Amino acid sequence: MNRSLVYKAGLPLAGILAAVFLFRAFSSDTAKPAGTHPAAAADAAPATAGAITRSTALPPAIPSKKRVVKIGLNSWVTIANEKGWLREAFDPLNVEVEIVDRRVAGSAEAALFQRGDLHIAERMAYPSLQHKANGFDFVVVWASGDCHPRRATTIVRKDSPVRTLADLKGKVLGAHRLGCPYFATYEALLAEGIQLDTELKKGEVHYVNITGNPSILALLTGEIEALSVHAATPEIGRLYEEGRVREIATARPDGQYVTGGGRALIITLRRFANRNPDVVQAYLRLYDRTRRWIVDGNHYEETAEAAARVYRTPKSVSLYMIKDESSLVLDPGRPDAQETIDALSRFLKWAIANGDDFYGAKPLTEAQISEFVDRRFFKGGEYFVDTSGKPRQPPSASAVAGTDGVTPSAPAASAVVSTSGNTRSAPAL
């Protein structure tokens, strides 16, 4: 047959085949959720329990359109921003970063995520699990190990007659019901055989749900006798510095809060992690770089100065927030996904068995807890970043015990407060 005839005859067939392939490719693309990153798995598809999910491309293709990523404000993010490390981490990914002070959202934090006003943030396990139980599709991309008992404390006014948890019988405790200090005090009270008021049971200690500045005012004016708090926050840290409060209890050492509910997590929505695994990994690398600079390099002072400017607190308070045992930030990571899953599962089982009215009403299954932890970002996963390292600082041995509840003058003294017997001193800042 004439070569030119074969060539001409083949053109229509080639055109038909090309059209078929183009149609199939177009159909496949349009079936994906809008805006899906090329590296992502399907938005709603969680990792199979016990499996490590894999993205579709290594490394992910960097979109030509700039991505805007909103991350939560904290002390280490502040210094990373000042040093230019945020841009170094995210500019190569064509990502613009906005820092969000999520304190303005209060208990409506999950709504920030849903609206796209926040993408990545650090949170304790207790409220993070509440988000999950409320139906928000969050995933954990990083987790710490056990926390220090002073991460959550119970405080009273300096001149209060209350010295122990037992002294709270018949009195009013204030706490944010969706905050983890509530649970720490609840667990500590139960260990003393004391029941706190809940939706399920009348208790010997009365309870009021209160948070923020109103809770501080209520404590200082005597409307409530005690308050469950994170000591290492700007508002509460200032009360410590001014000597206006005393600690009467911490979370129970080796209790469920310390080993589970008080662990630090980094969370994001599943759809964000699926579309932007490279961004999440960059965030974890930035955390590791900044944490090592602060902790290993002993750059607490410079970090505190940067945080003080942003939080508008005295430098001494900002330094306390990042260096004290009660700090909420700068924990080393725990790389084992299954260990994190097991810790969260034990915590929830204990909470439900011991009358936690929130989790009792909204329990999570083992499968839900397992899929909550995104194994891609833990050891063995393709986006894992090793953030293990030395702890922030060893527990303080310089605490000065007192029987009158007066804050000692020794600098940087911290104490693990007994839940019974003599009250130890609050930390000196």
Buried (B, 14 or more C-beta within 10 A) or exposed (E): EEEEEEEEEEEEEEEEEEEEEEEEEEEEEEEEEEEBBEBBBEBEEBBEEEEBBEBEEEEBEBBEEEBEBBBBBBBBBBBBBBBEBBBEBBEEBEBBBEBBEBBEBEBEBBEBBEEEBBBBBBBBBBBBBBBBBEEBBBBBBBBBBBBBBBBBBBBBBBEBEBBBBBBBBEBBBBBBBBBBBBBBBBBBBBBBEBBBBBEEEEBBBBBBEBBEEEBBEBBBEEBBBBBBBBBBBBBBBBBBBEEBBBBBBBBBEEBBBBBBBBBBBBBBBBBBBBBBBBBBBBBBBBBBBBBBBBBEEEBBEBBBBBBBEBBEBBBBBBBBBBBBBBBBBBBBBBBBBBBBBBBBBEBBBBBBEEBBBBBBEBBBEEEBBBBBBBBBBBBEBBBBBEBEBEBBBEEBEEBBEBEEBEBBEEEBBBBBBBBEEEBBBBBBB
